[in-house]
């Protein structure tokens, strides 16, 4: 009898093991198909050129109800605002988002972030043809990556956690005559927003500058790679040592910090909205496209928002404030459609003028140059997808980071005591991607010159100029909300050619770094052949590199300035230091568009922090 019982237990254990193995195999197969389909969908994806998919099918306007606050845009700033304001249980918050919640899966795998942009989570904006940059792209037109969905651009970006330099915030505070914008006064919001995980014990971390009990995860990629060690050693050869670039000093090298949780993308929607959907004070409507803000001409008061959903136009009424968080492209477009913007431009399009402000006049973006490829004798290991997934399921490995290696550096062109970086370098392996050409819109000759001769052990230095002088514009194409706006980044166009020269100096540093003792030991050598478009210039002369940079410099996707904050609308300001729109009551703009100048940051985290700050401002204003 005892033997029989033991036999039964043995059979049960065998069945459980078989079931476990079957379940594990099913999980692997699910993710293998998920990745395969995600890549194929991205390769076949065609970006939209307008928003007519949202056009109403009837003229009638239906009532959507009344709310205390209406937030337009569920991106980074909008998600944080909706979360913080809905903490007040007596308020009713409506969050309106044109996109949808993510379906998880493929978009959560950090390594495939380039493919995430070739999806319904990207608006697909393009610039007007450029004269001085993006010249290696089809029609000289830059692709402008802007996220669409709950979480916004944090759904499709490189996931880099980057705050910017303290001096840039302090300069902003001085220009506003408002010390609340000083870095030391914002630090509490950075820490409130963040939950920092030390996942790489080789990384230098200034713990006093990081939060441990916030909502958004921040961690390093693991495990460390041999390439990271090489990059750090090569920089040390030139006197650059390891720093925490989200601390007080930004000059040096660092292990990248990522918005990643347990190896998966941590977007602001999944962090700040999805877990809180049960709040009675919060309502979220997705696939809802805002066409304009209702502004009562008696007193210039924002009192409603019009939007379309499933072919129907709705009007949502607002008791306290309308808050625009639609980003540096969406927010100025909606303001102008609502009658707030440059008077002459609005009249040309037969839009009644509510308030004459310089909306869309200070379009700025930092720029990056790709295509700096180098050969080496470094063996870059290749892993099977099965092994990569095994690591991914345990929260680490090559699929759990946006690039291998996980290091970057920040540098000055002319050294100053403030130690504000002028450019950064992200060190990459040169992975051949079937989506690369369509993602950026490269011309065939450019793409062939740079990426046609793929080498297995090739490395790439991606160069980003973190502060630029060039200023562009954003204007409406028509008075229809469904036409994408006319966006002119006007890159590398400043009158003294400072941006181009600074890019050249930054590029020169890349070659200096490539000649360091460490890189020479690994036979790192420039790989790319001469660009066809630059054949009129002596190869590797300064004029050749100027041409090269104009061909391969593109926007970094950190647009700011189109609704700039300031103290005087006569000087170009659209919003005041509390982000209230000048001349219109009960209307604020809270997103990247309010920053008048670069913070030398990748913009997701600064966007979150202004939302944290302004949510406290709003709570204090209405506490009685």
For each residue, the residues with C-beta under 8 A, 3 or more apart:
1: 4 5
2: 5 6
3: 6 7
4: 1 7 8
5: 1 2 8 9
6: 2 3 9 10
7: 3 4 10 11
8: 4 5 11 12
9: 5 6 12 13
10: 6 7 13 14
11: 7 8 14 15
12: 8 9 15 16
13: 9 10 16 17
14: 10 11 17 18
15: 11 12 18 19
16: 12 13 19 20
17: 13 14 20 21
18: 14 15 21 22
19: 15 16 22 23
20: 16 17 23 24
21: 17 18 24 25
22: 18 19 25 26
23: 19 20 26 27
24: 20 21 27 28
25: 21 22 28 29
26: 22 23 29 30
27: 23 24 30 31 393
28: 24 25 31 32 386 389
29: 25 26 32 33
30: 26 27 33 34
31: 27 28 34 35 389 392
32: 28 29 35 36 385 386 389
33: 29 30 36 37
34: 30 31 37 38 105 106
35: 31 32 38 39 106 109 112 385
36: 32 33 39 40
37: 33 34 40 41 106
38: 34 35 41 42 105 106 112 115
39: 35 36 42 43 112 115 434 435
40: 36 37 43 44
41: 37 38 44 45 118 119
42: 38 39 45 114 115 116 118 119 435
43: 39 40 118 434 435 438
44: 40 41
45: 41 42 118 119 438
46:
47: 118 122 124
48: 51 53 123 124
49: 124 126 484
50: 482 483 484
51: 48 54 55 98 289 481 482 483 484
52: 55 482
53: 48
54: 51 98 289 308 482
55: 51 52 308 311 482
56: 59 308 311 312 313
57: 311 312
58: 311 312 313
59: 56 313
60: 312 313
61: 306 313 314 315
62: 312 313 314 315
63: 314 315 317
64: 94 285 307 314 315 316 317
65: 94 316 317
66: 92 316 317 318 319
67: 70 92 93 94 283 316 317 318 319
68: 91 92 93 318 319 320
69: 85 91 92 93 94 318 320 321 322 323 618
70: 67 93 94 96 305 316 318 321 322 323
71: 74 78 81 82 85 93 94 95 96 323 325
72: 78 96 290 293 305 322 323 324 325 326 330 331 334
73: 77 78 96 97 98 152 324 325 326 327 330 331 591
74: 71 78 79 82 95 96 97 99 149 150 151 152 269 273 284 286 325
75: 78 79 147 151 152 153 154 268 325 326 327 591 607
76: 79 80 151 152 153 154 268 591 604 607 608 611
77: 73 80 81 325 590 591 592 607 608 610 611
78: 71 72 73 74 75 81 82 95 97 152 323 325 326 590 591 611
79: 74 75 76 82 83 95 150 151 152 268 269 271 272 273 611
80: 76 77 83 84 193 268 272 608 611 612 615
81: 71 77 78 84 85 323 325 590 611 614 615
82: 71 74 78 79 85 86 93 95 272 273 282 284
83: 79 80 86 87 215 272 273 276 282
84: 80 81 87 611 612 615 616 619
85: 69 71 81 82 88 91 93 615 618 619
86: 82 83 91 93 276 279 281 282
87: 83 84 281
88: 85 91 281 619
89: 279 280 281
90: 281
91: 68 69 85 86 88 281 320
92: 66 67 68 69 281 283
93: 67 68 69 70 71 82 85 86 281 282 283
94: 64 65 67 69 70 71 283 284 285 316
95: 71 74 78 79 82 273 282 283 284 285
96: 70 71 72 73 74 285 288 290 305 307 316
97: 73 74 78 100 149 150 284 285 286 287 288
98: 51 54 73 148 286 287 288 289 290
99: 74 120 121 147 148 149 150 286 287
100: 97 120 149 150 286 287
101: 149 150 269 274 286
102: 107 108 121 149 150 151 155 267 269 270
103: 107
104: 107 108
105: 34 38 108
106: 34 35 37 38 109 112 115 116
107: 102 103 104 116 119 121 155 156 265
108: 102 104 105 264 265
109: 35 106 112 264 265 392 399 400
110: 113 159 258 260 263 264 265 399 400 401 402
111: 398 399 400 401 402 403
112: 35 38 39 106 109 115 116 399
113: 110 116 117 156 157 158 159 265 402
114: 42 117 118 433 435 436 439
115: 38 39 42 106 112 118 119 435
116: 42 106 107 112 113 119 121 122 155 156
117: 113 114 121 122 145 156 439
118: 41 42 43 45 47 114 115 122 435 438 439
119: 41 42 45 107 115 116 122 156
120: 99 100 148 149
121: 99 102 107 116 117 147 148 149 155 156
122: 47 116 117 118 119 145 146 147 148 156
123: 48 146 147 148 329 484
124: 47 48 49
125: 143 144 146 329 484 487
126: 49 141 142 143 144 441 484 487
127: 130 134 141 142 144 487 488 489 555
128: 141 486 487 488
129: 139 140 141
130: 127 133 134 135 140 141 142 488 489 490 491
131: 140 493
132: 135 490 491 492 493 500 550
133: 130 142 367 489 491 492 493 549 550 553 554
134: 127 130 137 140 141 142 491 553 554 555
135: 130 132 140 533 550 551
136: 442 443 446 531 533 551 552
137: 134 140 141 142 143 440 441 442 443 446 554
138: 141 441 442 443
139: 129
140: 129 130 131 134 135 137
141: 126 127 128 129 130 134 137 138 441
142: 126 127 130 133 134 137 441 489 491 554 555
143: 125 126 137 439 440 441 554 555
144: 125 126 127 329 487 489 555 557 559
145: 117 122 153 156 157 557
146: 122 123 125 152 153 327 329 330 557 559
147: 75 99 121 122 123 151 152 153 154 155 156 157
148: 98 99 120 121 122 123 152 155
149: 74 97 99 100 101 102 120 121 152 155 269 286
150: 74 79 97 99 100 101 102 269 273 274 284 286
151: 74 75 76 79 102 147 154 155 267 268 269 270 273
152: 73 74 75 76 78 79 146 147 148 149 155 268 269 327
153: 75 76 145 146 147 156 157 327 557 604
154: 75 76 147 151 157 159 259 267 268 269 604
155: 102 107 116 121 147 148 149 151 152 265 267 269
156: 107 113 116 117 119 121 122 145 147 153
157: 113 145 147 153 154 160 557 602 604
158: 113 402 403 602
159: 110 113 154 258 259 260 265 266 402
160: 157 256 257 258 259 402 602
161: 218 246 257 258 259 604 605
162: 245 246 257 601 602 604 605
163: 190 246 599 601 605 606 609
164: 168 169 599 600 601 605 606
165: 168 169 250 418 420 421 599 600 601
166: 169 170 183 184 248
167: 170 171 183 418 420
168: 164 165 171 172 420 597 598 599 600 601
169: 164 165 166 172 173 181 182 183 186 599
170: 166 167 173 174 182 183
171: 167 168 174 175 597
172: 168 169 175 176 181 595 596 597 599
173: 169 170 176 178 179 180 181 182 185
174: 170 171 177
175: 171 172 566 567 596
176: 172 173 181 565 566 567 577
177: 174 567
178: 173 181 577
179: 173 182 185
180: 173 185 577 613
181: 169 172 173 176 178 185 186 577
182: 169 170 173 179 185 186
183: 166 167 169 170 186 187
184: 166 187
185: 173 179 180 181 182 188
186: 169 181 182 183 189 190 609 613
187: 183 184 190 191 209
188: 185 191 192
189: 186 192 193 609 612 613
190: 163 186 187 193 194 209 211 605 609
191: 187 188 194 209 210 211 214
192: 188 189 211 214 612
193: 80 189 190 211 214 215 216 605 608 609 612
194: 190 191 210 211 214 215 216 218
195: 211 212 213 214 215 216 217 218
196: 205 207 210 211 212 218 219
197: 217 218 219
198: 201 203 205 219 220
199: 219 220 221 222 396
200: 203 220 221 222 224 255 406
201: 198
202: 224 255
203: 198 200 220 242 244 254 255
204: 242 243 244 254
205: 196 198 210 244 247
206: 209 210 244 246 247 248
207: 196 210
208:
209: 187 190 191 206 244 246 247 248
210: 191 194 196 205 206 207 218 246
211: 190 191 192 193 194 195 196 214
212: 195 196
213: 195
214: 191 192 193 194 195 211
215: 83 193 194 195 271 272
216: 193 194 195 259 266 268 271 272 608
217: 195 197 259 260 261 266 271
218: 161 194 195 196 197 210 257 258 259
219: 196 197 198 199 257 258 260 261
220: 198 199 200 203 255 256 257 258 406
221: 199 200 255 256 258 260 396 400 401 402 404 406
222: 199 200 396 397 400
223: 396 397
224: 200 202 228 229 255 406
225: 228 229 404 405 406
226: 229 230 378 405
227: 230 231 378 380 404 405 407 427 429 459
228: 224 225 231 232 255 405 406 407
229: 224 225 226 232 233
230: 226 227 233 234 378 405 518 519 522
231: 227 228 234 235 253 405 407 409 427
232: 228 229 235 236 242 253 407
233: 229 230 236 237 518
234: 230 231 237 238 513 516 517 518 519
235: 231 232 238 240 241 252 253 409 513 516
236: 232 233 239 240 241 518
237: 233 234 516 517 518
238: 234 235 512 513 516
239: 236
240: 235 236 251 252 253 409 411
241: 235 236 252 253
242: 203 204 232 252 253 254 255
243: 204 247 249 250 251 252 253 254 410
244: 203 204 205 206 209 247 249 254
245: 162 250 252 254 257 408 410
246: 161 162 163 206 209 210 257
247: 205 206 209 243 244
248: 166 206 209
249: 243 244 252 419
250: 165 243 245 410 419 420 421 600
251: 240 243 410 411 412 419 421
252: 235 240 241 242 243 245 249 409 410
253: 231 232 235 240 241 242 243 407 408 409 410
254: 203 204 242 243 244 245 257 407 408 409 410
255: 200 202 203 220 221 224 228 242 406 407
256: 160 220 221 401 402 403 406 407 408 426
257: 160 161 162 218 219 220 245 246 254
258: 110 159 160 161 218 219 220 221 401 402 406
259: 154 159 160 161 216 217 218 265 266 267 604
260: 110 159 217 219 221 263 264 265 266 400 401
261: 217 219 264 266
262: 395
263: 110 260 391 392 394 395 396 397 399 400
264: 108 109 110 260 261 395 400
265: 107 108 109 110 113 155 159 259 260
266: 159 216 217 259 260 261 270 271
267: 102 151 154 155 259 270 271
268: 75 76 79 80 151 152 154 216 271 272 273 604 608
269: 74 79 101 102 149 150 151 152 154 155 272 273 274
270: 102 151 266 267 273 274 275
271: 79 215 216 217 266 267 268 274 275
272: 79 80 82 83 215 216 268 269 276
273: 74 79 82 83 95 150 151 268 269 270 276 277 284
274: 101 150 269 270 271 277
275: 270 271
276: 83 86 272 273 279 282
277: 273 274 282 284
278:
279: 86 89 276 282
280: 89
281: 86 87 88 89 90 91 92 93
282: 82 83 86 93 95 276 277 279
283: 67 92 93 94 95
284: 74 82 94 95 97 150 273 277
285: 64 94 95 96 97 288 307 309
286: 74 97 98 99 100 101 149 150
287: 97 98 99 100 309 310
288: 96 97 98 285 307 308 309 314
289: 51 54 98 307 308 309 481
290: 72 96 98 293 305 306 307 326 334 481
291: 306 307 308 313 337 481
292: 305 306 334 337 338 481
293: 72 290 302 304 305 306 322 324 334 335 338 587
294: 302 303 304 305 306 315 338
295: 300 301 302 303 338 339 340 354 584 587
296: 299 300 301 302 303
297: 300 354
298: 301
299: 296 585
300: 295 296 297 354 355 583 584 585
301: 295 296 298 584 585 586
302: 293 294 295 296 318 321 322 584 585 586 587
303: 294 295 296 317 318 322 586
304: 293 294 315 316 317 318 322
305: 70 72 96 290 292 293 294 315 316 318 322
306: 61 290 291 292 293 294 313 314 315
307: 64 96 285 288 289 290 291 313 314 316
308: 54 55 56 288 289 291 311 312 313 314
309: 285 287 288 289 312 314
310: 287
311: 55 56 57 58 308
312: 56 57 58 60 62 308 309
313: 56 58 59 60 61 62 291 306 307 308
314: 61 62 63 64 288 306 307 308 309
315: 61 62 63 64 294 304 305 306
316: 64 65 66 67 70 94 96 304 305 307
317: 63 64 65 66 67 303 304
318: 66 67 68 69 70 302 303 304 305 321 322 586
319: 66 67 68
320: 68 69 91 586 622
321: 69 70 302 318 586 587 588 618
322: 69 70 72 293 302 303 304 305 318 586 587 588
323: 69 70 71 72 78 81 587 588 589 590
324: 72 73 293 330 331 334 335 563 587 588 589 590 591
325: 71 72 73 74 75 77 78 81 331 589 590 591 611
326: 72 73 75 78 290 329 330 331 333 334 591
327: 73 75 146 152 153 330 331 559 591 592 593
328: 331 332 363 474 559 560 561 562 563 591 592 593
329: 123 125 144 146 326 332 333 474 485 487 559 562
330: 72 73 146 324 326 327 333 334
331: 72 73 324 325 326 327 328 334 335 562 563 589 591 593
332: 328 329 335 336 341 359 360 474 485 562 563 593
333: 326 329 330 336 337 474 476 481 485
334: 72 290 292 293 324 326 330 331 337 338 481
335: 293 324 331 332 338 340 341 357 359 563 574 581 589
336: 332 333 339 340 341 342 345 346 351 359 360 475 476
337: 291 292 333 334 351 476 479 481
338: 292 293 294 295 334 335 354
339: 295 336 346 351 352 353 354 355
340: 295 335 336 354 355 357 359 581 583 584
341: 332 335 336 345 346 356 357 359 360
342: 336 345 346 356 357 358 359 360 361
343: 346 347 353 356
344: 347 348
345: 336 341 342 348 349 475 476
346: 336 339 341 342 343 349 351 352 353
347: 343 344 350 351 353
348: 344 345
349: 345 346 476 478 479
350: 347 479
351: 336 337 339 346 347 476 479
352: 339 346
353: 339 343 346 347 356
354: 295 297 300 338 339 340 583 584
355: 300 339 340 581 582 583 584
356: 341 342 343 353
357: 335 340 341 342 569 574 581 582 583
358: 342 361 362 564 569 572 573 574
359: 332 335 336 340 341 342 562 563 574
360: 332 336 341 342 363 473 474 475 485 562
361: 342 358 473 562 572
362: 358 471 561 562 564 572 596
363: 328 360 471 472 473 474 487 488 489 490 559 561 562
364: 468 470 471 472 559 560 561 597 598
365: 468 472 489 491 555 556 557 558 559 560
366: 464 465 466 467 468 555 556 558 598
367: 133 464 465 468 491 492 499 503 553 554 555 556
368: 462 463 464 465 553 554 555 556
369: 372 462 463 464 503 507 549 552 553 554
370: 440 450 460 462 463 552 554
371: 450 451 460 528 548 552
372: 369 460 461 462 463 507 510 526 528
373: 430 450 455 458 459 460 526 527 528
374: 458 459 460 461 514 524 525 526 527
375: 455 457 458 459 523 524 525 527
376: 457 458 459 519 522 523 524 525
377: 457 522 523
378: 226 227 230 457 459 522
379: 457
380: 227 429 456 457
381:
382:
383: 387 388 398
384: 387 388
385: 32 35 388 389
386: 28 32 389 390
387: 383 384 390 391
388: 383 384 385 391 392 397 398 399
389: 28 31 32 385 386 392 393 399
390: 386 387 393 394 397
391: 263 387 388 394 396 397 398 399 400
392: 31 109 263 388 389 395 396 397 399 400
393: 27 389 390
394: 263 390 391 397
395: 262 263 264 392 400
396: 199 221 222 223 263 391 392 400
397: 222 223 263 388 390 391 392 394 400 401
398: 111 383 388 391 401 404
399: 109 110 111 112 263 388 389 391 392
400: 109 110 111 221 222 260 263 264 391 392 395 396 397
401: 110 111 221 256 258 260 397 398 404 406
402: 110 111 113 158 159 160 221 256 258
403: 111 158 256 406 426 428 429
404: 221 225 227 398 401 428 429
405: 225 226 227 228 230 231 427 428 429
406: 200 220 221 224 225 228 255 256 258 401 403
407: 227 228 231 232 253 254 255 256 427
408: 245 253 254 256 424 425 426 427
409: 231 235 240 252 253 254 424 425 427
410: 243 245 250 251 252 253 254 421 423 424 466
411: 240 251 421 422 423 424 425 506 509
412: 251 415 416 419 420 421 422
413: 422 423 502 505 506 509
414: 422
415: 412 419
416: 412 419 420
417:
418: 165 167
419: 249 250 251 412 415 416
420: 165 167 168 250 412 416 467 600
421: 165 250 251 410 411 412 424 466 600
422: 411 412 413 414 465 466 467 502 506
423: 410 411 413 463 464 465 466 502 503 506 509
424: 408 409 410 411 421 463 464 466
425: 408 409 411 461 462 463 464 509 510 513
426: 256 403 408 461 462 464
427: 227 231 405 407 408 409 459 460 461
428: 403 404 405 431 459 460 461 462
429: 227 380 403 404 405 458 459 460
430: 373 454 455 458 459 460
431: 428
432: 436 451 454
433: 114 436 439
434: 39 43
435: 39 42 43 114 115 118 438 439
436: 114 432 433 439 440 442 447 451
437: 440 441 442 444 447 451
438: 43 45 118 435 441
439: 114 117 118 143 433 435 436
440: 137 143 370 436 437 554
441: 126 137 138 141 142 143 437 438
442: 136 137 138 436 437 446 447 450
443: 136 137 138 446 447
444: 437 447 448
445: 448 449 532 533
446: 136 137 442 443 449 450 531 532 533 551 552
447: 436 437 442 443 444 450 451 452
448: 444 445 451 452
449: 445 446 452 528 529 530 531 532
450: 370 371 373 442 446 447 528 531 552
451: 371 432 436 437 447 448 454
452: 447 448 449
453: 527 529
454: 430 432 451 458
455: 373 375 430 458 527
456: 380
457: 375 376 377 378 379 380
458: 373 374 375 376 429 430 454 455 527
459: 227 373 374 375 376 378 427 428 429 430 524
460: 370 371 372 373 374 427 428 429 430
461: 372 374 425 426 427 428 510 513 514
462: 368 369 370 372 425 426 428
463: 368 369 370 372 423 424 425 503 506 507 510
464: 366 367 368 369 423 424 425 426 556
465: 366 367 368 422 423 468 499 502 503 506
466: 366 410 421 422 423 424 598 600 601
467: 366 420 422 597 598 600
468: 364 365 366 367 465 491 494 499 598
469: 494 496 498 499
470: 364 489 490 491 492 493 494 499
471: 362 363 364 490 494 561
472: 363 364 365 487 488 489 490 491
473: 360 361 363 488 490
474: 328 329 332 333 360 363 485 486 487 488 562
475: 336 345 360 485 486 488
476: 333 336 337 345 349 351 479 483 485 486
477: 480 483 484 485 486
478: 349 483
479: 337 349 350 351 476
480: 477 483
481: 51 289 290 291 292 333 334 337
482: 50 51 52 54 55
483: 50 51 476 477 478 480
484: 49 50 51 123 125 126 477 487
485: 329 332 333 360 474 475 476 477
486: 128 474 475 476 477
487: 125 126 127 128 144 329 363 472 474 484
488: 127 128 130 363 472 473 474 475
489: 127 130 133 142 144 363 365 470 472 555 559
490: 130 132 363 470 471 472 473 493
491: 130 132 133 134 142 365 367 468 470 472 499 553 554 555
492: 132 133 367 470 497 499 500 503 549 550 553
493: 131 132 133 470 490 499
494: 468 469 470 471 497 498 499
495:
496: 469
497: 492 494 500 501
498: 469 494 501 502
499: 367 465 468 469 470 491 492 493 494 502 503
500: 132 492 497 503 504 546 549 550
501: 497 498 504 505
502: 413 422 423 465 498 499 505 506
503: 367 369 423 463 465 492 499 500 506 507 549 553
504: 500 501 507 508 542 545 546 549
505: 413 501 502 508 509
506: 411 413 422 423 463 465 502 503 509 510
507: 369 372 463 503 504 510 511 545 549
508: 504 505 511 512
509: 411 413 423 425 505 506 512 513
510: 372 425 461 463 506 507 513 514
511: 507 508 514 515 526
512: 238 508 509 515 516
513: 234 235 238 425 461 509 510 516 519
514: 374 461 510 511 519 524 525 526
515: 511 512 519 520
516: 234 235 237 238 512 513 519 520
517: 234 237 520 521
518: 230 233 234 236 237 521 522
519: 230 234 376 513 514 515 516 522 524
520: 515 516 517 523 524
521: 517 518
522: 230 376 377 378 518 519
523: 375 376 377 520
524: 374 375 376 459 514 519 520
525: 374 375 376 514
526: 372 373 374 511 514
527: 373 374 375 453 455 458
528: 371 372 373 449 450 531
529: 449 453
530: 449 534 535 539 544
531: 136 446 449 450 528 534 535 547 548 551 552
532: 445 446 449 535
533: 135 136 445 446 547 551
534: 530 531 537 544 547 548 551
535: 530 531 532
536: 547
537: 534 541 543 544 547
538: 541 543 544
539: 530 544
540: 544 545
541: 537 538 544 545
542: 504 545 546
543: 537 538 546 547
544: 530 534 537 538 539 540 541 547 548
545: 504 507 540 541 542 548 549
546: 500 504 542 543 549 550
547: 531 533 534 536 537 543 544 550 551
548: 371 531 534 544 545 551 552
549: 133 369 492 500 503 504 507 545 546 552 553
550: 132 133 135 492 500 546 547 553
551: 135 136 446 531 533 534 547 548
552: 136 369 370 371 446 450 531 548 549
553: 133 134 367 368 369 491 492 503 549 550
554: 133 134 137 142 143 367 368 369 370 440 491
555: 127 134 142 143 144 365 366 367 368 489 491 559
556: 365 366 367 368 464 602
557: 144 145 146 153 157 365
558: 365 366 592 601 602 603
559: 144 146 327 328 329 363 364 365 489 555 562 592 593 603
560: 328 364 365 592 593 594 595 596 597 598 603
561: 328 362 363 364 471 564 593 595 596 597
562: 328 329 331 332 359 360 361 362 363 474 559 593
563: 324 328 331 332 335 359 574 575 581 589 591 593 594
564: 358 362 561 572 573 574 575 593 594 595 596
565: 176 573 574 575 576 577 579 594 595 596
566: 175 176 569 571 572 573 574 575 576 596
567: 175 176 177 571 573 576 577
568: 571 573
569: 357 358 566 572 573 574 582 583
570:
571: 566 567 568
572: 358 361 362 564 566 569 596
573: 358 564 565 566 567 568 569 576 582 596
574: 335 357 358 359 563 564 565 566 569 581 582 589 594
575: 563 564 565 566 578 579 580 581 582 588 589 594
576: 565 566 567 573 579 580 582
577: 176 178 180 181 565 567
578: 575 588 614 617
579: 565 575 576 588 589 590 594 610 614
580: 575 576 587 588
581: 335 340 355 357 563 574 575 584 587 588 589
582: 355 357 569 573 574 575 576
583: 300 340 354 355 357 569
584: 295 300 301 302 340 354 355 581 587
585: 299 300 301 302
586: 301 302 303 318 320 321 322
587: 293 295 302 321 322 323 324 580 581 584
588: 321 322 323 324 575 578 579 580 581 614
589: 323 324 325 331 335 563 574 575 579 581 593 594
590: 77 78 81 323 324 325 579 594 610 611 614
591: 73 75 76 77 78 324 325 326 327 328 331 563 594 607 610
592: 77 327 328 558 559 560 595 603 606 607
593: 327 328 331 332 559 560 561 562 563 564 589
594: 560 563 564 565 574 575 579 589 590 591 610
595: 172 560 561 564 565 592 598 599 603 606
596: 172 175 362 560 561 564 565 566 572 573
597: 168 171 172 364 467 560 561
598: 168 364 366 466 467 468 560 595 601
599: 163 164 165 168 169 172 595 603 606
600: 164 165 168 250 420 421 466 467
601: 162 163 164 165 168 466 558 598 605 606
602: 157 158 160 162 556 558 605
603: 558 559 560 592 595 599 606 607
604: 76 153 154 157 161 162 259 268 607 608
605: 161 162 163 164 190 193 601 602 608 609
606: 163 164 592 595 599 601 603 609 610
607: 75 76 77 591 592 603 604 610 611
608: 76 77 80 193 216 268 604 605 611 612
609: 163 186 189 190 193 605 606 612 613
610: 77 579 590 591 594 606 607 613 614
611: 76 77 78 79 80 81 84 325 590 607 608 614 615
612: 80 84 189 192 193 608 609 615 616
613: 180 186 189 609 610 616 617
614: 81 578 579 588 590 610 611 617 618
615: 80 81 84 85 611 612 618 619
616: 84 612 613 619 620
617: 578 613 614 620 621
618: 69 85 321 614 615 621 622
619: 84 85 88 615 616 622 623
620: 616 617 623
621: 617 618
622: 320 618 619
623: 619 620
624:
